[in-house]
């Protein structure tokens, strides 16, 4: 007997706008279809670039953001932080970074009006791109109320040092960087020590360094773990081999996310379903996982309270007789 995971109120902290497009939207906007499966990270990057090309106008960004709200609400996600790489889109389109962001925000406003979900934005920057793009992105993050954090993404093996001054200059902007996904534990240590990370995108390779695991545990720095993405992109051989349970066992705060739902072909509910079936987690442990996502989020206090209460009510509800 187990409870429906779609009904579990969830917070979704790591999800990229370009990897949320519905297949029909992708076809309509750009005439491309997602390949049935990827053979490695390089194939993903090529596909991702093609998807970006499909997003041209502010209306395109608004549409994708609106559909993200609809799909999130249908999946039982009550709060999400959507990652958008505004400067890269702006450079490609020859517009100011505020143009794609304004499109996204308009779509989110309409989506939040029509569906029971709250969505905020996390702005990221690829480390290999010009520093000036990062400066423009941080500037937007600092002056846009709907933007909750800034993060460095892209090639994790590219040193963070050139960004250290910029990061130190905006103490009010929370930092959530990608690390420990494609690069080893050194990249995780770097975002903690130099990058002022308060939460980490992926970070699972920290497990290779016990001293670093202790730092994450003691400082309560949550990891945004995305098992299906890691498997589909060839970074972990299988869900069964995923380090999520080992990280939790070591006392690290883990949250569950999809990263690239349209690529991995999963929703957040599917990810919770996998944790239940592959790792054998109980409903009480799954509720704890959902709660960790709420606590690690930048959601307004009232939304956090609502989600905490919703998760508690889910756990108190009686499990369905069908086992679903
Ligand atoms: Zn990511």
py3Dmol code that shows the C-alpha trace and the ligand (Angstrom):
import py3Dmol

protein = """\
ATOM      1  CA  UNK A   1       0.000   0.000   0.000  1.00  0.00           C
ATOM      2  CA  UNK A   2       1.446   3.337  -0.961  1.00  0.00           C
ATOM      3  CA  UNK A   3       0.279   6.849  -1.576  1.00  0.00           C
ATOM      4  CA  UNK A   4       0.012   8.564  -4.971  1.00  0.00           C
ATOM      5  CA  UNK A   5       3.187  10.494  -5.638  1.00  0.00           C
ATOM      6  CA  UNK A   6       1.469  12.895  -8.023  1.00  0.00           C
ATOM      7  CA  UNK A   7      -0.572  14.060  -5.033  1.00  0.00           C
ATOM      8  CA  UNK A   8       2.553  14.700  -2.959  1.00  0.00           C
ATOM      9  CA  UNK A   9       3.112  18.501  -3.046  1.00  0.00           C
ATOM     10  CA  UNK A  10       6.562  18.951  -4.552  1.00  0.00           C
ATOM     11  CA  UNK A  11       9.173  21.678  -4.996  1.00  0.00           C
ATOM     12  CA  UNK A  12      11.243  21.462  -8.183  1.00  0.00           C
ATOM     13  CA  UNK A  13      14.563  23.268  -7.894  1.00  0.00           C
ATOM     14  CA  UNK A  14      16.679  22.182 -10.856  1.00  0.00           C
ATOM     15  CA  UNK A  15      15.050  22.345 -14.280  1.00  0.00           C
ATOM     16  CA  UNK A  16      16.243  24.128 -17.428  1.00  0.00           C
ATOM     17  CA  UNK A  17      13.742  26.033 -19.569  1.00  0.00           C
ATOM     18  CA  UNK A  18      15.100  24.620 -22.845  1.00  0.00           C
ATOM     19  CA  UNK A  19      14.600  21.086 -21.589  1.00  0.00           C
ATOM     20  CA  UNK A  20      10.936  21.529 -20.652  1.00  0.00           C
ATOM     21  CA  UNK A  21       9.515  22.023 -24.157  1.00  0.00           C
ATOM     22  CA  UNK A  22       6.586  19.799 -25.022  1.00  0.00           C
ATOM     23  CA  UNK A  23       7.276  17.766 -28.198  1.00  0.00           C
ATOM     24  CA  UNK A  24       4.444  19.570 -30.036  1.00  0.00           C
ATOM     25  CA  UNK A  25       5.785  22.969 -29.036  1.00  0.00           C
ATOM     26  CA  UNK A  26       9.268  22.027 -30.208  1.00  0.00           C
ATOM     27  CA  UNK A  27       7.883  20.925 -33.552  1.00  0.00           C
ATOM     28  CA  UNK A  28       5.711  24.028 -33.933  1.00  0.00           C
ATOM     29  CA  UNK A  29       8.418  26.515 -32.971  1.00  0.00           C
ATOM     30  CA  UNK A  30      11.370  24.931 -34.685  1.00  0.00           C
ATOM     31  CA  UNK A  31      10.345  21.922 -36.694  1.00  0.00           C
ATOM     32  CA  UNK A  32      12.601  19.597 -34.752  1.00  0.00           C
ATOM     33  CA  UNK A  33      11.821  16.510 -32.741  1.00  0.00           C
ATOM     34  CA  UNK A  34      13.792  15.198 -29.785  1.00  0.00           C
ATOM     35  CA  UNK A  35      15.933  12.196 -30.729  1.00  0.00           C
ATOM     36  CA  UNK A  36      14.637   9.004 -29.104  1.00  0.00           C
ATOM     37  CA  UNK A  37      17.777   8.565 -27.022  1.00  0.00           C
ATOM     38  CA  UNK A  38      21.126  10.226 -26.481  1.00  0.00           C
ATOM     39  CA  UNK A  39      24.467   8.528 -26.656  1.00  0.00           C
ATOM     40  CA  UNK A  40      26.328  10.773 -24.267  1.00  0.00           C
ATOM     41  CA  UNK A  41      26.676  14.355 -23.134  1.00  0.00           C
ATOM     42  CA  UNK A  42      27.950  15.719 -26.481  1.00  0.00           C
ATOM     43  CA  UNK A  43      24.791  14.588 -28.290  1.00  0.00           C
ATOM     44  CA  UNK A  44      22.745  16.333 -25.616  1.00  0.00           C
ATOM     45  CA  UNK A  45      24.649  19.610 -26.061  1.00  0.00           C
ATOM     46  CA  UNK A  46      24.085  19.499 -29.837  1.00  0.00           C
ATOM     47  CA  UNK A  47      20.365  18.911 -29.344  1.00  0.00           C
ATOM     48  CA  UNK A  48      20.171  21.615 -26.686  1.00  0.00           C
ATOM     49  CA  UNK A  49      21.712  24.140 -29.069  1.00  0.00           C
ATOM     50  CA  UNK A  50      19.097  23.226 -31.700  1.00  0.00           C
ATOM     51  CA  UNK A  51      16.308  23.730 -29.153  1.00  0.00           C
ATOM     52  CA  UNK A  52      17.671  27.143 -28.216  1.00  0.00           C
ATOM     53  CA  UNK A  53      17.505  28.177 -31.875  1.00  0.00           C
ATOM     54  CA  UNK A  54      13.740  27.524 -31.775  1.00  0.00           C
ATOM     55  CA  UNK A  55      13.226  30.257 -29.184  1.00  0.00           C
ATOM     56  CA  UNK A  56      13.224  33.553 -31.053  1.00  0.00           C
ATOM     57  CA  UNK A  57      10.686  36.024 -29.719  1.00  0.00           C
ATOM     58  CA  UNK A  58       9.575  37.092 -26.250  1.00  0.00           C
ATOM     59  CA  UNK A  59       6.291  35.343 -27.108  1.00  0.00           C
ATOM     60  CA  UNK A  60       8.143  32.045 -27.642  1.00  0.00           C
ATOM     61  CA  UNK A  61       9.720  32.325 -24.179  1.00  0.00           C
ATOM     62  CA  UNK A  62       6.345  33.247 -22.687  1.00  0.00           C
ATOM     63  CA  UNK A  63       4.675  30.233 -24.279  1.00  0.00           C
ATOM     64  CA  UNK A  64       7.281  27.795 -22.964  1.00  0.00           C
ATOM     65  CA  UNK A  65       7.118  29.326 -19.478  1.00  0.00           C
ATOM     66  CA  UNK A  66       3.303  29.171 -19.479  1.00  0.00           C
ATOM     67  CA  UNK A  67       3.316  25.522 -20.544  1.00  0.00           C
ATOM     68  CA  UNK A  68       5.880  24.790 -17.820  1.00  0.00           C
ATOM     69  CA  UNK A  69       3.391  26.102 -15.246  1.00  0.00           C
ATOM     70  CA  UNK A  70       0.582  23.966 -16.695  1.00  0.00           C
ATOM     71  CA  UNK A  71       2.704  20.801 -16.815  1.00  0.00           C
ATOM     72  CA  UNK A  72       4.178  21.387 -13.346  1.00  0.00           C
ATOM     73  CA  UNK A  73       0.763  21.876 -11.758  1.00  0.00           C
ATOM     74  CA  UNK A  74      -0.544  18.714 -13.455  1.00  0.00           C
ATOM     75  CA  UNK A  75       2.416  16.831 -11.958  1.00  0.00           C
ATOM     76  CA  UNK A  76       1.711  17.978  -8.398  1.00  0.00           C
ATOM     77  CA  UNK A  77       4.561  20.489  -8.354  1.00  0.00           C
ATOM     78  CA  UNK A  78       3.453  23.436  -6.233  1.00  0.00           C
ATOM     79  CA  UNK A  79       6.656  25.487  -6.381  1.00  0.00           C
ATOM     80  CA  UNK A  80       9.465  25.563  -8.949  1.00  0.00           C
ATOM     81  CA  UNK A  81      12.642  27.451  -9.724  1.00  0.00           C
ATOM     82  CA  UNK A  82      13.146  27.567 -13.489  1.00  0.00           C
ATOM     83  CA  UNK A  83      16.711  27.985 -14.758  1.00  0.00           C
ATOM     84  CA  UNK A  84      17.090  30.356 -17.706  1.00  0.00           C
ATOM     85  CA  UNK A  85      20.328  31.256 -19.508  1.00  0.00           C
ATOM     86  CA  UNK A  86      19.217  34.736 -20.518  1.00  0.00           C
ATOM     87  CA  UNK A  87      22.525  36.203 -21.695  1.00  0.00           C
ATOM     88  CA  UNK A  88      23.166  33.353 -24.130  1.00  0.00           C
ATOM     89  CA  UNK A  89      19.706  33.769 -25.652  1.00  0.00           C
ATOM     90  CA  UNK A  90      20.125  37.542 -25.774  1.00  0.00           C
ATOM     91  CA  UNK A  91      23.497  37.316 -27.532  1.00  0.00           C
ATOM     92  CA  UNK A  92      22.124  34.866 -30.098  1.00  0.00           C
ATOM     93  CA  UNK A  93      19.112  37.091 -30.785  1.00  0.00           C
ATOM     94  CA  UNK A  94      20.970  40.405 -30.646  1.00  0.00           C
ATOM     95  CA  UNK A  95      18.753  41.810 -27.891  1.00  0.00           C
ATOM     96  CA  UNK A  96      19.210  42.864 -24.240  1.00  0.00           C
ATOM     97  CA  UNK A  97      19.166  40.003 -21.680  1.00  0.00           C
ATOM     98  CA  UNK A  98      16.009  41.533 -20.222  1.00  0.00           C
ATOM     99  CA  UNK A  99      14.084  40.652 -23.430  1.00  0.00           C
ATOM    100  CA  UNK A 100      14.054  36.844 -23.042  1.00  0.00           C
ATOM    101  CA  UNK A 101      13.645  37.250 -19.275  1.00  0.00           C
ATOM    102  CA  UNK A 102      10.622  39.533 -19.703  1.00  0.00           C
ATOM    103  CA  UNK A 103       9.095  36.939 -22.027  1.00  0.00           C
ATOM    104  CA  UNK A 104       9.635  34.203 -19.447  1.00  0.00           C
ATOM    105  CA  UNK A 105       8.216  36.336 -16.637  1.00  0.00           C
ATOM    106  CA  UNK A 106       5.107  37.217 -18.672  1.00  0.00           C
ATOM    107  CA  UNK A 107       4.512  33.529 -19.349  1.00  0.00           C
ATOM    108  CA  UNK A 108       5.003  32.646 -15.702  1.00  0.00           C
ATOM    109  CA  UNK A 109       2.609  35.376 -14.551  1.00  0.00           C
ATOM    110  CA  UNK A 110      -0.096  34.040 -16.863  1.00  0.00           C
ATOM    111  CA  UNK A 111       0.686  30.459 -15.848  1.00  0.00           C
ATOM    112  CA  UNK A 112       0.544  31.244 -12.127  1.00  0.00           C
ATOM    113  CA  UNK A 113      -2.814  32.942 -12.689  1.00  0.00           C
ATOM    114  CA  UNK A 114      -4.250  29.881 -14.474  1.00  0.00           C
ATOM    115  CA  UNK A 115      -2.652  26.999 -12.530  1.00  0.00           C
ATOM    116  CA  UNK A 116      -1.978  26.237  -8.850  1.00  0.00           C
ATOM    117  CA  UNK A 117       1.803  26.647  -8.935  1.00  0.00           C
ATOM    118  CA  UNK A 118       4.333  29.312  -7.941  1.00  0.00           C
ATOM    119  CA  UNK A 119       7.426  29.660 -10.115  1.00  0.00           C
ATOM    120  CA  UNK A 120      10.538  31.744  -9.594  1.00  0.00           C
ATOM    121  CA  UNK A 121      13.585  32.083 -11.860  1.00  0.00           C
ATOM    122  CA  UNK A 122      17.229  31.133 -11.429  1.00  0.00           C
ATOM    123  CA  UNK A 123      19.544  32.815 -13.934  1.00  0.00           C
ATOM    124  CA  UNK A 124      22.591  30.856 -15.023  1.00  0.00           C
ATOM    125  CA  UNK A 125      25.689  31.513 -17.068  1.00  0.00           C
ATOM    126  CA  UNK A 126      27.929  29.107 -18.944  1.00  0.00           C
ATOM    127  CA  UNK A 127      31.495  29.362 -17.588  1.00  0.00           C
ATOM    128  CA  UNK A 128      33.067  29.333 -21.038  1.00  0.00           C
ATOM    129  CA  UNK A 129      31.122  32.384 -22.198  1.00  0.00           C
ATOM    130  CA  UNK A 130      32.350  35.968 -21.781  1.00  0.00           C
ATOM    131  CA  UNK A 131      32.562  37.378 -18.263  1.00  0.00           C
ATOM    132  CA  UNK A 132      30.572  40.396 -19.461  1.00  0.00           C
ATOM    133  CA  UNK A 133      27.561  38.121 -20.019  1.00  0.00           C
ATOM    134  CA  UNK A 134      27.821  36.964 -16.426  1.00  0.00           C
ATOM    135  CA  UNK A 135      27.987  40.575 -15.233  1.00  0.00           C
ATOM    136  CA  UNK A 136      24.836  41.450 -17.176  1.00  0.00           C
ATOM    137  CA  UNK A 137      23.096  38.349 -15.790  1.00  0.00           C
ATOM    138  CA  UNK A 138      24.039  39.080 -12.184  1.00  0.00           C
ATOM    139  CA  UNK A 139      22.869  42.647 -12.663  1.00  0.00           C
ATOM    140  CA  UNK A 140      19.464  41.407 -13.856  1.00  0.00           C
ATOM    141  CA  UNK A 141      19.296  38.916 -10.986  1.00  0.00           C
ATOM    142  CA  UNK A 142      19.981  41.655  -8.460  1.00  0.00           C
ATOM    143  CA  UNK A 143      17.201  43.924  -9.717  1.00  0.00           C
ATOM    144  CA  UNK A 144      14.459  41.439 -10.652  1.00  0.00           C
ATOM    145  CA  UNK A 145      12.264  40.361  -7.712  1.00  0.00           C
ATOM    146  CA  UNK A 146      11.179  37.136  -9.444  1.00  0.00           C
ATOM    147  CA  UNK A 147      14.809  36.016  -9.803  1.00  0.00           C
ATOM    148  CA  UNK A 148      15.920  34.138  -6.706  1.00  0.00           C
ATOM    149  CA  UNK A 149      19.509  33.165  -7.490  1.00  0.00           C
ATOM    150  CA  UNK A 150      22.414  33.172  -9.931  1.00  0.00           C
ATOM    151  CA  UNK A 151      24.526  30.202 -10.924  1.00  0.00           C
ATOM    152  CA  UNK A 152      27.466  29.167 -13.034  1.00  0.00           C
ATOM    153  CA  UNK A 153      26.798  26.236 -15.342  1.00  0.00           C
ATOM    154  CA  UNK A 154      28.439  24.838 -18.461  1.00  0.00           C
ATOM    155  CA  UNK A 155      31.802  23.091 -18.422  1.00  0.00           C
ATOM    156  CA  UNK A 156      32.542  22.474 -14.739  1.00  0.00           C
ATOM    157  CA  UNK A 157      36.224  21.879 -15.491  1.00  0.00           C
ATOM    158  CA  UNK A 158      36.558  25.547 -16.551  1.00  0.00           C
ATOM    159  CA  UNK A 159      37.966  27.349 -13.486  1.00  0.00           C
ATOM    160  CA  UNK A 160      35.601  29.461 -11.429  1.00  0.00           C
ATOM    161  CA  UNK A 161      38.328  31.908 -10.361  1.00  0.00           C
ATOM    162  CA  UNK A 162      37.600  34.539 -13.074  1.00  0.00           C
ATOM    163  CA  UNK A 163      34.117  34.888 -11.576  1.00  0.00           C
ATOM    164  CA  UNK A 164      35.178  35.144  -7.920  1.00  0.00           C
ATOM    165  CA  UNK A 165      35.258  38.967  -7.818  1.00  0.00           C
ATOM    166  CA  UNK A 166      31.854  39.261  -9.468  1.00  0.00           C
ATOM    167  CA  UNK A 167      30.370  36.752  -7.012  1.00  0.00           C
ATOM    168  CA  UNK A 168      31.878  38.529  -4.015  1.00  0.00           C
ATOM    169  CA  UNK A 169      30.523  41.876  -5.243  1.00  0.00           C
ATOM    170  CA  UNK A 170      26.856  40.843  -4.980  1.00  0.00           C
ATOM    171  CA  UNK A 171      26.440  39.379  -1.477  1.00  0.00           C
ATOM    172  CA  UNK A 172      22.649  39.758  -1.686  1.00  0.00           C
ATOM    173  CA  UNK A 173      22.368  37.406  -4.674  1.00  0.00           C
ATOM    174  CA  UNK A 174      22.291  33.729  -3.583  1.00  0.00           C
ATOM    175  CA  UNK A 175      24.606  31.442  -5.553  1.00  0.00           C
ATOM    176  CA  UNK A 176      23.546  28.037  -6.892  1.00  0.00           C
ATOM    177  CA  UNK A 177      26.214  26.607  -9.197  1.00  0.00           C
ATOM    178  CA  UNK A 178      26.448  23.408 -11.205  1.00  0.00           C
ATOM    179  CA  UNK A 179      29.323  21.203  -9.974  1.00  0.00           C
ATOM    180  CA  UNK A 180      30.165  17.580  -9.439  1.00  0.00           C
ATOM    181  CA  UNK A 181      28.148  16.445 -12.453  1.00  0.00           C
ATOM    182  CA  UNK A 182      30.601  16.291 -15.375  1.00  0.00           C
ATOM    183  CA  UNK A 183      33.649  17.169 -13.235  1.00  0.00           C
ATOM    184  CA  UNK A 184      34.911  15.606 -10.014  1.00  0.00           C
ATOM    185  CA  UNK A 185      34.712  16.617  -6.356  1.00  0.00           C
ATOM    186  CA  UNK A 186      37.253  19.420  -6.895  1.00  0.00           C
ATOM    187  CA  UNK A 187      34.559  21.328  -8.797  1.00  0.00           C
ATOM    188  CA  UNK A 188      32.217  20.988  -5.807  1.00  0.00           C
ATOM    189  CA  UNK A 189      34.868  22.225  -3.409  1.00  0.00           C
ATOM    190  CA  UNK A 190      35.499  25.179  -5.722  1.00  0.00           C
ATOM    191  CA  UNK A 191      31.874  26.332  -5.789  1.00  0.00           C
ATOM    192  CA  UNK A 192      31.702  26.084  -1.987  1.00  0.00           C
ATOM    193  CA  UNK A 193      34.982  27.864  -1.284  1.00  0.00           C
ATOM    194  CA  UNK A 194      35.192  30.388  -4.134  1.00  0.00           C
ATOM    195  CA  UNK A 195      31.638  30.428  -5.442  1.00  0.00           C
ATOM    196  CA  UNK A 196      29.724  31.073  -2.209  1.00  0.00           C
ATOM    197  CA  UNK A 197      27.308  28.257  -3.146  1.00  0.00           C
ATOM    198  CA  UNK A 198      24.302  27.946  -0.833  1.00  0.00           C
ATOM    199  CA  UNK A 199      22.972  25.007  -2.856  1.00  0.00           C
ATOM    200  CA  UNK A 200      24.580  22.934  -5.589  1.00  0.00           C
ATOM    201  CA  UNK A 201      23.292  21.733  -8.946  1.00  0.00           C
ATOM    202  CA  UNK A 202      24.010  17.967  -9.018  1.00  0.00           C
ATOM    203  CA  UNK A 203      27.130  17.718  -6.820  1.00  0.00           C
ATOM    204  CA  UNK A 204      26.841  13.930  -6.608  1.00  0.00           C
ATOM    205  CA  UNK A 205      30.516  13.365  -7.378  1.00  0.00           C
ATOM    206  CA  UNK A 206      31.310  14.919  -3.981  1.00  0.00           C
ATOM    207  CA  UNK A 207      30.856  11.359  -2.761  1.00  0.00           C
ATOM    208  CA  UNK A 208      34.355  10.567  -4.082  1.00  0.00           C
ATOM    209  CA  UNK A 209      35.860  12.811  -1.353  1.00  0.00           C
ATOM    210  CA  UNK A 210      34.834  11.945   2.243  1.00  0.00           C
ATOM    211  CA  UNK A 211      36.212  15.219   3.647  1.00  0.00           C
ATOM    212  CA  UNK A 212      34.079  17.165   1.173  1.00  0.00           C
ATOM    213  CA  UNK A 213      31.011  15.103   2.060  1.00  0.00           C
ATOM    214  CA  UNK A 214      31.589  16.160   5.682  1.00  0.00           C
ATOM    215  CA  UNK A 215      31.712  19.824   4.622  1.00  0.00           C
ATOM    216  CA  UNK A 216      28.415  19.560   2.727  1.00  0.00           C
ATOM    217  CA  UNK A 217      26.819  17.700   5.633  1.00  0.00           C
ATOM    218  CA  UNK A 218      28.060  20.013   8.374  1.00  0.00           C
ATOM    219  CA  UNK A 219      27.265  23.208   6.473  1.00  0.00           C
ATOM    220  CA  UNK A 220      23.888  21.827   5.356  1.00  0.00           C
ATOM    221  CA  UNK A 221      24.511  22.703   1.696  1.00  0.00           C
ATOM    222  CA  UNK A 222      21.747  20.925  -0.245  1.00  0.00           C
ATOM    223  CA  UNK A 223      22.400  19.058  -3.476  1.00  0.00           C
ATOM    224  CA  UNK A 224      19.956  19.153  -6.376  1.00  0.00           C
ATOM    225  CA  UNK A 225      20.094  15.518  -7.381  1.00  0.00           C
ATOM    226  CA  UNK A 226      18.738  14.543 -10.817  1.00  0.00           C
ATOM    227  CA  UNK A 227      19.080  10.749 -11.222  1.00  0.00           C
ATOM    228  CA  UNK A 228      17.324  10.211 -14.572  1.00  0.00           C
ATOM    229  CA  UNK A 229      19.219  13.066 -16.198  1.00  0.00           C
ATOM    230  CA  UNK A 230      22.522  11.592 -15.006  1.00  0.00           C
ATOM    231  CA  UNK A 231      21.642   8.195 -16.470  1.00  0.00           C
ATOM    232  CA  UNK A 232      20.259   9.494 -19.775  1.00  0.00           C
ATOM    233  CA  UNK A 233      23.293  11.745 -20.297  1.00  0.00           C
ATOM    234  CA  UNK A 234      25.661   8.864 -19.585  1.00  0.00           C
ATOM    235  CA  UNK A 235      27.163  10.157 -16.311  1.00  0.00           C
ATOM    236  CA  UNK A 236      25.893   7.297 -14.138  1.00  0.00           C
ATOM    237  CA  UNK A 237      25.476   3.772 -15.573  1.00  0.00           C
ATOM    238  CA  UNK A 238      21.994   3.102 -14.169  1.00  0.00           C
ATOM    239  CA  UNK A 239      19.435   4.359 -11.669  1.00  0.00           C
ATOM    240  CA  UNK A 240      20.346   1.452  -9.399  1.00  0.00           C
ATOM    241  CA  UNK A 241      23.980   2.619  -9.430  1.00  0.00           C
ATOM    242  CA  UNK A 242      23.054   6.233  -8.638  1.00  0.00           C
ATOM    243  CA  UNK A 243      24.743   7.703  -5.539  1.00  0.00           C
ATOM    244  CA  UNK A 244      21.563   9.395  -4.216  1.00  0.00           C
ATOM    245  CA  UNK A 245      20.986   6.872  -1.389  1.00  0.00           C
ATOM    246  CA  UNK A 246      24.668   6.922  -0.421  1.00  0.00           C
ATOM    247  CA  UNK A 247      24.634  10.722  -0.211  1.00  0.00           C
ATOM    248  CA  UNK A 248      21.529  10.675   1.968  1.00  0.00           C
ATOM    249  CA  UNK A 249      23.053   7.932   4.113  1.00  0.00           C
ATOM    250  CA  UNK A 250      26.135  10.132   4.621  1.00  0.00           C
ATOM    251  CA  UNK A 251      23.905  12.872   6.012  1.00  0.00           C
ATOM    252  CA  UNK A 252      24.043  15.214   3.021  1.00  0.00           C
ATOM    253  CA  UNK A 253      20.833  17.144   2.303  1.00  0.00           C
ATOM    254  CA  UNK A 254      19.524  15.827  -1.012  1.00  0.00           C
ATOM    255  CA  UNK A 255      16.638  17.204  -3.049  1.00  0.00           C
ATOM    256  CA  UNK A 256      15.089  15.471  -6.060  1.00  0.00           C
ATOM    257  CA  UNK A 257      14.866  17.129  -9.476  1.00  0.00           C
ATOM    258  CA  UNK A 258      14.664  16.397 -13.208  1.00  0.00           C
ATOM    259  CA  UNK A 259      17.195  18.861 -14.744  1.00  0.00           C
ATOM    260  CA  UNK A 260      16.132  18.004 -18.317  1.00  0.00           C
ATOM    261  CA  UNK A 261      12.620  16.507 -18.166  1.00  0.00           C
ATOM    262  CA  UNK A 262      11.894  16.549 -21.908  1.00  0.00           C
ATOM    263  CA  UNK A 263      15.254  14.909 -22.659  1.00  0.00           C
ATOM    264  CA  UNK A 264      15.054  12.301 -19.917  1.00  0.00           C
ATOM    265  CA  UNK A 265      11.370  11.723 -20.629  1.00  0.00           C
ATOM    266  CA  UNK A 266      10.405  12.051 -16.988  1.00  0.00           C
ATOM    267  CA  UNK A 267       8.338  14.271 -14.741  1.00  0.00           C
ATOM    268  CA  UNK A 268       9.252  15.024 -11.139  1.00  0.00           C
ATOM    269  CA  UNK A 269       6.601  12.524 -10.042  1.00  0.00           C
ATOM    270  CA  UNK A 270       8.368   9.887 -12.165  1.00  0.00           C
ATOM    271  CA  UNK A 271      11.611  10.670 -10.320  1.00  0.00           C
ATOM    272  CA  UNK A 272       9.899  10.142  -6.956  1.00  0.00           C
ATOM    273  CA  UNK A 273       8.423   6.922  -8.353  1.00  0.00           C
ATOM    274  CA  UNK A 274      11.953   5.746  -9.243  1.00  0.00           C
ATOM    275  CA  UNK A 275      13.262   6.516  -5.764  1.00  0.00           C
ATOM    276  CA  UNK A 276      10.390   4.431  -4.392  1.00  0.00           C
ATOM    277  CA  UNK A 277      10.786   1.464  -6.754  1.00  0.00           C
ATOM    278  CA  UNK A 278      14.558   1.430  -7.340  1.00  0.00           C
ATOM    279  CA  UNK A 279      15.785   2.426  -3.874  1.00  0.00           C
ATOM    280  CA  UNK A 280      12.820   1.129  -1.890  1.00  0.00           C
ATOM    281  CA  UNK A 281      12.172   4.350   0.005  1.00  0.00           C
ATOM    282  CA  UNK A 282       9.083   4.440   2.228  1.00  0.00           C
ATOM    283  CA  UNK A 283       6.366   7.093   1.990  1.00  0.00           C
ATOM    284  CA  UNK A 284       7.803   8.675   5.117  1.00  0.00           C
ATOM    285  CA  UNK A 285      11.247   8.901   3.461  1.00  0.00           C
ATOM    286  CA  UNK A 286       9.703  10.247   0.250  1.00  0.00           C
ATOM    287  CA  UNK A 287       7.861  12.902   2.266  1.00  0.00           C
ATOM    288  CA  UNK A 288      11.219  13.784   3.850  1.00  0.00           C
ATOM    289  CA  UNK A 289      12.731  14.139   0.397  1.00  0.00           C
ATOM    290  CA  UNK A 290       9.902  16.464  -0.650  1.00  0.00           C
ATOM    291  CA  UNK A 291      10.339  18.464   2.556  1.00  0.00           C
ATOM    292  CA  UNK A 292      14.057  18.840   1.870  1.00  0.00           C
ATOM    293  CA  UNK A 293      13.159  20.403  -1.493  1.00  0.00           C
ATOM    294  CA  UNK A 294      10.877  22.909   0.220  1.00  0.00           C
ATOM    295  CA  UNK A 295      13.456  23.837   2.856  1.00  0.00           C
ATOM    296  CA  UNK A 296      16.235  24.200   0.252  1.00  0.00           C
ATOM    297  CA  UNK A 297      14.088  26.442  -1.957  1.00  0.00           C
ATOM    298  CA  UNK A 298      13.878  30.219  -2.116  1.00  0.00           C
ATOM    299  CA  UNK A 299      10.089  30.061  -1.854  1.00  0.00           C
ATOM    300  CA  UNK A 300       8.323  32.825   0.080  1.00  0.00           C
ATOM    301  CA  UNK A 301       7.625  31.785   3.725  1.00  0.00           C
ATOM    302  CA  UNK A 302       3.867  31.456   3.157  1.00  0.00           C
ATOM    303  CA  UNK A 303       4.433  29.062   0.241  1.00  0.00           C
ATOM    304  CA  UNK A 304       6.870  27.019   2.339  1.00  0.00           C
ATOM    305  CA  UNK A 305       4.280  26.760   5.129  1.00  0.00           C
ATOM    306  CA  UNK A 306       1.643  25.660   2.624  1.00  0.00           C
ATOM    307  CA  UNK A 307       3.915  22.963   1.200  1.00  0.00           C
ATOM    308  CA  UNK A 308       4.999  21.695   4.630  1.00  0.00           C
ATOM    309  CA  UNK A 309       1.330  21.348   5.602  1.00  0.00           C
ATOM    310  CA  UNK A 310       0.484  19.686   2.288  1.00  0.00           C
ATOM    311  CA  UNK A 311       3.289  17.155   2.655  1.00  0.00           C
ATOM    312  CA  UNK A 312       2.224  16.355   6.228  1.00  0.00           C
ATOM    313  CA  UNK A 313      -1.399  15.901   5.073  1.00  0.00           C
ATOM    314  CA  UNK A 314      -0.216  13.583   2.264  1.00  0.00           C
ATOM    315  CA  UNK A 315       1.639  11.417   4.756  1.00  0.00           C
ATOM    316  CA  UNK A 316      -1.351  11.337   7.099  1.00  0.00           C
ATOM    317  CA  UNK A 317      -3.749  10.332   4.306  1.00  0.00           C
ATOM    318  CA  UNK A 318      -4.509   6.637   4.042  1.00  0.00           C
ATOM    319  CA  UNK A 319      -2.644   4.737   1.324  1.00  0.00           C
ATOM    320  CA  UNK A 320      -4.781   3.565  -1.573  1.00  0.00           C
ATOM    321  CA  UNK A 321      -5.922  -0.075  -1.523  1.00  0.00           C
ATOM    322  CA  UNK A 322      -4.640  -0.601  -5.046  1.00  0.00           C
ATOM    323  CA  UNK A 323      -1.107   0.161  -3.974  1.00  0.00           C
ATOM    324  CA  UNK A 324      -1.121   3.365  -6.029  1.00  0.00           C
TER     325      UNK A 324
END
"""
ligand_1 = """\
1
ZN
Zn 21.427 21.497 -14.898
"""
view = py3Dmol.view(width=600, height=400)
view.addModel(protein, "pdb")
view.setStyle({"model": 0}, {"cartoon": {"style": "trace"}})
view.addModel(ligand_1, "xyz")
view.setStyle({"model": 1}, {"stick": {}})
view.zoomTo()
view.show()
